[in-house]
Amino acid sequence: MIWPPIKAWTSLFPIDGKVYFVAINYGGELLNRWVILMSVLDSNLVVKVFWYQLIDLSNWKPGWDERSYIESSKLVIDKSNIETTKFSNPSIDSGLTIPISQNTIRPWFNNI
């Protein structure tokens, strides 16, 4: 996976009933890298996920995958591994700030 992270992510296990998230910020170095994700449908649902957890394909998929929601809707997630946060300041390269002051904006999806 590339760093910095793309913006669109699908959780394979619903978090408070939501599976589609936007990576609004990121930071850290090496094994301590983290990503702040905000729910697409509920901006009050913000989670901090370590990079190694995010790239684990058994938990998250890059992009928005409709099939994952259908398949995982019957599963229950152990919320003890999810850290919710009040942090919601987007990174400069998110493309979510006004005005957009940087020419390089992180992509939403992986280039295929």
C-alpha positions as CSV (number, residue, x, y, z in Angstrom):
1,M,0.0,0.0,0.0
2,I,1.1,3.5,-0.7
3,W,1.6,6.2,1.9
4,P,0.0,8.6,2.3
5,P,-3.3,6.7,2.2
6,I,-6.0,7.0,-0.4
7,K,-9.2,8.7,0.9
8,A,-11.9,6.0,0.3
9,W,-12.1,3.0,2.6
10,T,-14.6,0.2,3.3
11,S,-14.7,-1.5,6.7
12,L,-15.4,-5.2,6.4
13,F,-17.2,-5.0,9.8
14,P,-19.7,-2.3,10.4
15,I,-18.7,0.3,13.0
16,D,-21.8,1.7,14.5
17,G,-23.6,0.4,11.5
18,K,-21.4,2.3,9.0
19,V,-18.9,0.8,6.5
20,Y,-17.8,3.6,4.2
21,F,-15.1,6.0,5.5
22,V,-13.0,8.9,4.2
23,A,-9.4,9.2,5.4
24,I,-9.3,12.8,6.5
25,N,-5.9,12.9,8.1
26,Y,-2.9,10.8,8.8
27,G,0.5,10.9,10.6
28,G,3.1,9.0,12.5
29,E,6.2,7.2,11.3
30,L,7.1,3.6,10.5
31,L,5.1,1.2,12.7
32,N,3.3,4.1,14.5
33,R,1.6,5.4,11.4
34,W,-2.1,6.2,11.9
35,V,-5.1,7.3,9.8
36,I,-8.2,9.3,10.9
37,L,-11.3,8.0,9.2
38,M,-14.7,9.7,9.1
39,S,-17.9,8.0,8.2
40,V,-19.3,9.0,4.8
41,L,-22.9,9.0,6.2
42,D,-22.2,10.3,9.8
43,S,-19.6,12.9,10.3
44,N,-19.8,12.4,14.0
45,L,-18.3,8.9,13.6
46,V,-14.6,9.5,13.5
47,V,-12.1,6.7,14.2
48,K,-8.3,6.5,14.5
49,V,-6.8,3.4,12.9
50,F,-3.2,2.3,12.9
51,W,-1.8,1.9,9.4
52,Y,-1.0,-1.8,9.9
53,Q,-4.6,-2.4,10.8
54,L,-5.9,-0.4,7.8
55,I,-3.9,-2.4,5.3
56,D,-5.0,-5.7,6.8
57,L,-7.4,-6.9,4.0
58,S,-9.3,-9.0,6.6
59,N,-10.5,-5.8,8.2
60,W,-10.5,-3.0,5.6
61,K,-10.6,-2.6,1.8
62,P,-9.3,0.4,-0.1
63,G,-12.1,2.1,-2.0
64,W,-15.8,1.7,-1.5
65,D,-17.0,-1.9,-2.0
66,E,-20.7,-2.4,-2.1
67,R,-20.3,-6.2,-1.8
68,S,-18.5,-5.9,1.5
69,Y,-21.4,-4.2,3.1
70,I,-23.8,-6.9,2.0
71,E,-21.5,-9.8,3.1
72,S,-20.5,-8.2,6.4
73,S,-23.9,-6.9,7.5
74,K,-24.5,-10.1,9.5
75,L,-21.2,-9.9,11.4
76,V,-20.6,-8.3,14.7
77,I,-17.4,-6.2,15.3
78,D,-15.4,-6.2,18.5
79,K,-15.4,-2.5,19.2
80,S,-12.6,-2.8,21.8
81,N,-10.1,-2.6,18.9
82,I,-11.6,0.7,17.5
83,E,-10.6,4.0,19.0
84,T,-13.1,6.8,18.3
85,T,-11.8,10.3,18.4
86,K,-13.1,13.9,18.3
87,F,-10.2,14.8,16.0
88,S,-11.6,15.9,12.6
89,N,-9.2,18.4,11.1
90,P,-8.5,17.3,7.6
91,S,-5.0,17.1,6.2
92,I,-3.8,19.8,3.7
93,D,-3.7,17.2,0.9
94,S,-7.1,15.8,1.6
95,G,-8.9,18.1,-0.8
96,L,-11.5,18.6,1.9
97,T,-10.3,22.0,3.1
98,I,-11.5,25.4,1.8
99,P,-9.6,27.0,0.1
100,I,-7.7,24.1,-1.4
101,S,-4.2,25.4,-1.2
102,Q,-2.2,22.5,-2.5
103,N,-1.9,21.3,-6.1
104,T,-1.2,17.7,-5.0
105,I,-4.4,16.1,-3.6
106,R,-4.4,12.5,-2.4
107,P,-6.4,10.1,-4.6
108,W,-9.8,8.7,-3.6
109,F,-9.1,5.3,-5.0
110,N,-6.1,3.1,-5.9
111,N,-4.9,3.5,-9.5
112,I,-5.7,0.3,-11.3
